[in-house]
Amino acid sequence: MKIKLAKHAGFCFGVKRAVNLALSTVQKNGHKNIYTLGPLIHNPQVIQELEGKGIRNVAPDARVKSGIVLVCSHGMHPDILAGLRCKKIKVVDATCPFVKKIENIVLKLKKEKIPIIIVGDKDHPEVKAITGYAGRLSRVIESADEARRLPRFRKIGVVAQTTQSEEKFALICRILKAKADEARIFNTICDATKKRQQEALKVARQVEKIVVVGGYNSANTKRLVNLCRELGKPTLHIEEAGELPGRFFHGVNKVGVLAGASTPDWIINEVIAKIKTMEEE
């Protein structure tokens, strides 16, 4: 059985930066009250590894009274950030630079009093953080149908969650342009997401089945799964090698392996090794 690993798989720049910041914070400060308000990245195995090094993952609304707080790669609501700084708690900002760029865009639009449309998942921590910066003039939409139901605007600004689908964002933008005299469109989907989605489609067309490795709560990983399934390709989503069912590979000559932007290399390597072992058995 031939295994085709996607060229763009594993940690993206923003995730790698966040994990490195977390590790350097431990090295500089020891195991002294270091927290993240919610997971640093969306991969439970990495979070478990970081907890073993002394970084505690607590609830987003937890009341931290002292120590150091790492801002997650998805960003943090500005009110929470301000509250931490008022308490003189040291903050290490591990926000992905692509997310930080969106925060700066919406702040500028807010200053100009332009209504802001955020295309993304309402419950995702990145979108919640961006909404905090955008303020009351903003609203989040998740679908083309929601876009069609919006009223007409004189001016609007439009941004995207970094892990949005290019096709979905383009469709929604076409609808929004028809609803505004002036629409400022900012394609804020990050390059890593674009490359992974393009590669997913390429690999899916070359193989019989697909294995996608990544956290079940990872938005970019779930988009890879959905893209492959929309092509009609049998697709398995797992977090680690132990979840691989042998029956999935029966009669398969070519299998593709994709991985989300929060999936470390060691998990990807374990999955590939497990597939090879299953084939030998």
C-alpha positions in Angstrom: 0.0 0.0 0.0 1.3 3.4 -1.0 1.1 6.2 1.6 1.0 9.8 0.3 1.7 12.4 3.0 0.5 15.9 2.2 3.4 18.4 1.6 1.8 20.9 4.0 1.1 18.9 7.2 1.7 19.6 10.8 2.5 22.8 12.8 1.9 26.0 11.0 4.0 29.1 11.8 1.5 30.5 14.3 1.2 27.2 16.2 4.9 26.6 16.2 5.5 30.1 17.6 2.9 29.7 20.3 4.4 26.3 21.5 7.9 27.8 21.4 6.8 30.8 23.5 5.2 28.4 26.0 8.4 26.3 26.3 10.6 29.4 26.6 8.3 30.8 29.3 8.8 27.6 31.3 12.6 27.8 30.8 12.7 31.4 32.0 10.3 31.1 34.9 10.4 27.5 36.0 7.1 25.7 36.9 5.6 28.8 38.7 1.9 29.4 38.1 1.9 29.5 34.3 -1.6 29.3 32.8 -3.6 29.4 29.6 -7.2 30.4 29.6 -8.4 27.6 27.3 -6.1 25.4 25.3 -3.0 27.1 23.8 -3.6 25.3 20.5 -6.3 22.8 19.4 -4.4 19.6 20.0 -5.1 17.6 23.2 -1.9 15.6 23.0 0.2 18.8 22.9 -1.8 20.4 25.7 -1.1 17.3 27.8 2.6 17.5 27.1 2.6 21.2 28.1 0.8 20.4 31.3 3.5 18.0 32.1 6.0 20.9 31.9 3.9 23.0 34.3 1.6 25.0 32.0 -2.0 24.7 33.4 -4.9 24.8 31.0 -7.8 26.4 32.9 -11.3 27.6 31.8 -11.4 30.8 29.7 -13.4 32.5 32.5 -11.1 31.3 35.4 -10.0 33.9 37.9 -6.2 33.8 37.8 -4.9 35.8 40.8 -1.1 35.6 40.2 1.6 34.1 38.0 1.9 34.2 34.2 -0.9 33.9 31.6 -0.1 32.8 28.1 -2.5 34.2 25.5 -3.6 31.3 23.3 -2.8 31.2 19.6 -6.4 32.1 18.8 -6.1 35.4 20.7 -8.0 36.7 23.8 -11.0 39.0 24.3 -9.6 42.5 25.1 -11.7 42.8 28.3 -10.1 39.6 29.7 -6.7 40.9 28.7 -7.3 44.3 30.4 -8.5 42.5 33.5 -5.3 40.5 33.8 -3.1 43.6 33.4 -5.1 45.5 36.0 -4.2 42.7 38.4 -0.5 43.1 37.5 -0.4 39.5 36.1 2.3 39.0 33.6 1.0 38.3 30.1 2.9 36.5 27.3 1.1 37.0 24.0 1.2 33.9 21.9 -1.6 35.2 19.5 -1.0 34.0 16.0 0.3 37.0 13.9 -2.5 36.3 11.3 -5.1 36.6 14.1 -3.4 39.8 15.4 -3.6 41.2 11.9 -7.4 40.7 11.9 -7.6 42.4 15.3 -5.8 45.4 14.0 -8.1 45.6 10.9 -11.3 45.5 12.9 -9.9 48.1 15.4 -9.3 50.5 12.4 -12.8 49.8 11.0 -14.3 50.3 14.5 -12.5 53.7 14.8 -14.1 54.7 11.4 -17.5 53.5 12.7 -17.9 51.1 9.9 -20.1 48.0 10.6 -18.0 44.9 10.6 -19.0 41.4 9.3 -16.9 38.5 10.6 -17.2 35.3 8.6 -16.6 32.5 10.9 -17.8 30.1 13.6 -19.5 32.0 16.4 -18.3 29.7 19.2 -14.7 29.6 18.1 -12.2 31.3 20.5 -10.6 33.2 17.6 -13.9 34.7 16.5 -14.9 35.5 20.1 -11.6 37.4 20.5 -12.0 39.3 17.2 -15.6 40.2 18.1 -14.3 41.7 21.3 -12.0 44.0 19.4 -14.6 44.8 16.8 -17.2 46.0 19.3 -21.0 46.5 19.0 -21.0 47.4 15.3 -19.9 43.9 14.5 -21.8 40.7 13.8 -20.7 37.1 13.0 -22.1 35.1 10.1 -21.5 31.4 9.4 -23.3 30.9 6.1 -24.4 32.3 2.8 -28.0 32.1 4.0 -27.2 34.4 7.0 -25.5 36.8 4.6 -28.6 37.0 2.4 -30.8 37.8 5.5 -28.7 40.8 6.4 -30.1 44.4 5.8 -28.6 46.8 3.3 -25.5 48.8 4.4 -24.0 52.1 3.2 -20.5 50.8 4.2 -19.3 47.5 5.6 -16.0 45.9 6.4 -15.6 42.1 6.0 -13.0 39.8 7.5 -12.7 36.1 7.8 -11.7 33.7 10.5 -8.2 32.5 9.6 -9.3 28.9 9.0 -12.4 29.6 6.7 -12.9 27.9 3.4 -11.8 30.1 0.5 -14.9 29.1 -1.6 -17.3 29.8 1.3 -15.7 33.2 2.0 -15.8 34.2 -1.7 -19.5 33.2 -2.0 -20.4 35.2 1.1 -18.4 38.2 -0.1 -20.3 38.3 -3.4 -23.6 38.4 -1.5 -22.3 41.1 0.8 -21.0 43.3 -2.0 -24.5 43.4 -3.5 -25.9 44.6 -0.1 -23.6 47.6 0.4 -22.7 50.8 -1.5 -19.2 50.3 -0.3 -17.7 47.0 0.9 -14.2 46.7 2.2 -13.2 43.1 1.9 -10.2 41.7 3.7 -9.3 38.1 2.9 -7.7 37.2 6.2 -7.6 33.4 5.7 -4.1 32.5 6.5 -1.6 31.1 4.0 -1.1 27.9 5.9 -4.9 27.2 5.8 -5.0 27.9 2.0 -2.0 25.7 1.3 -3.4 22.8 3.4 -6.8 23.0 1.8 -5.3 23.1 -1.7 -3.0 20.2 -0.9 -6.0 18.2 0.6 -7.9 18.4 -2.6 -4.8 17.4 -4.6 -4.0 14.4 -2.5 -7.6 13.3 -2.3 -7.8 13.1 -6.1 -4.7 10.8 -6.2 -5.7 8.2 -3.6 -8.5 5.9 -2.7 -9.0 6.8 1.0 -7.9 9.6 3.3 -6.7 9.8 6.9 -6.8 13.3 8.5 -4.8 13.6 11.7 -5.7 16.4 14.1 -7.7 17.6 17.1 -11.5 17.0 17.1 -12.0 20.6 18.2 -9.6 22.0 15.5 -11.4 24.1 13.0 -8.8 23.8 10.3 -8.6 20.0 10.7 -12.4 19.7 10.4 -12.3 21.7 7.2 -9.8 19.3 5.7 -12.1 16.4 6.6 -15.1 18.1 5.0 -13.3 19.0 1.8 -12.3 15.4 1.3 -15.8 14.1 2.1 -17.3 16.7 -0.3 -15.2 15.1 -3.0 -16.8 11.8 -2.2 -13.6 10.4 -0.8 -13.8 7.9 2.2 -12.2 10.0 5.0 -11.2 9.0 8.5 -10.6 11.7 11.2 -8.3 10.7 14.1 -6.3 12.4 16.8 -3.6 9.7 17.2 -2.4 6.4 15.8 -4.2 4.2 18.4 -7.5 5.1 16.8 -6.7 3.6 13.4 -9.1 0.7 12.5 -7.4 -2.0 10.4 -10.6 -2.6 8.4 -10.4 0.9 6.9 -7.4 -0.1 4.8 -8.8 -3.5 3.4 -8.3 -3.6 -0.3 -6.7 -0.1 -0.5 -3.7 0.4 -2.7 -3.2 4.2 -2.1 -4.0 6.1 1.1 -3.5 9.8 1.7 -2.5 11.3 5.0 -3.3 14.9 5.9 -2.7 16.8 9.2 -4.1 19.9 10.7 -2.0 23.0 11.6 -1.9 22.0 15.3 -0.8 18.5 14.8 2.9 17.8 15.8 5.2 15.8 13.6 5.6 13.0 16.2 1.9 12.2 16.0 2.0 12.2 12.2 5.0 9.9 12.2 3.3 7.5 14.6 0.2 7.4 12.4 2.3 6.6 9.3 4.3 3.9 11.2 1.0 2.4 12.4 -0.4 2.2 8.9 2.8 0.4 7.7 2.6 -2.0 10.6 -1.1 -2.8 9.8 -0.2 -3.5 6.2 2.6 -5.9 7.3 0.2 -7.7 9.7 
